[in-house]
């Protein structure tokens, strides 16, 4: 009976490890989506720079950049809440501080792009 319980616990531990890894892939997907929004915003701002009135392309590009910031912040929040609940057993997961640092860097860089868009 003891061996059977041990096998069940091993299966549960491995399932939790797979969930941690799947969640890290989801976080990476959200970061990619945010980076795509940054690219669309910058591309839109550059492509329609000569349009009249000049504030309209900047405003639309800013909307995409703000959406990217929202995506980065929400991805970081979701990643932290799940990592706090799960306990990896045989895999190494991302540390919450690394996720927070990456998200903060992306938010900072996107904010700087947004400011530069309006200054330039």
N, C-alpha and C positions, 0 to 999 in steps of 0.2 A: 504494500500500500504506500510505503514511503517513497519508493521509486516513482510511482505514478504521480504523486503530488509534486515531486521534484521536476519531472518532465513538464507538467502543466505550468509550473512557475517559470521554467526556461522558455516555454512558448510565449508566455505573457511578457517576459522581459524582452524577447526578440521582437515581439509585436510593438512594444513601446519604442524600441530602437528604430524600427521601420517608420513609425509615426514621427519621430524626431527628424529623421532624414527627409521624409516627405515634406515636413514643414519647412525645413531649410531650403528645399527646392522651391516651395511656394514663395518664400521670402525673396529668393533670387529672381523669381518670375515677376514679383511686384516691383523690384528694383529695376528690372529691364523695362517694365511698362512705364515707370517714372522717367527713365532715361529716354525712352521713345517720345514721351510728352515734351521733354526738354528739347530734343532734336526737332520735333514739329514746331515748337514755339520759335526756336532760333531760325529754322528754315523759313517759316512764315514771315518773321521780321525781316530777314535778309531779302527774300524774294519780292516782297511788296514795299520795300523801303521808299521807293519813289512815288508811291500812291498818294493821292490827295483825298482827304486831309491826312497829314502825316501822323497824327495821333492814332488813327484807326488801326493800322497794322501793328503798331506798338501795343495797343490795348488788347488785340486778339492774341498776340504773342505772349503778353503778360498773363492772360487767362490760362494758356497752356502751361506756362511756368508755375503758376499758382496751383494748378491741378497736379503737376509733378511734385511740388512740395507736399501737398496733401497726401499723395500716394506714398511718398517716403515716410512721412510721419505715421500714417496708419499702418504701413508695413512693419515699422519698428514696434509700434504698440502691440500689434497682433503677435509678432515674434516673441516679444518679451513675456506676454501673458501665457503663451503656450509653453515656453521654455521653463517658466517658473512652476508650471503644473506637472511637467513630465520629468522623469529621471532617467537619463540614458544609462545603459548598463554596459554594453560592450562596444559602443561607438563613441567617438568624441564629437560633441556638438559644439556649435558656435557659442561662445560666451556672450552673455547679455551686454557686456561692456563693448565688445567688438561690434555688435549689431547697432548699439547706440552711437558709437563713434562713426561708423559708416554712414548711418542715417544723418547724423549731425553734419558730416562733411558734405553730403549730397545736398542737404537743405541749405547750408551756407553757400556752396558754389552756385546753386540755382538762384538764391537770393541775390548774389553778386551779379549774375547774368541779368537778372530782372532790372537791377539798378543801372547797370551798364547800358542796357537797351534804351532806357529813357534819357541817359546822359549823352550818349553818342548820337 
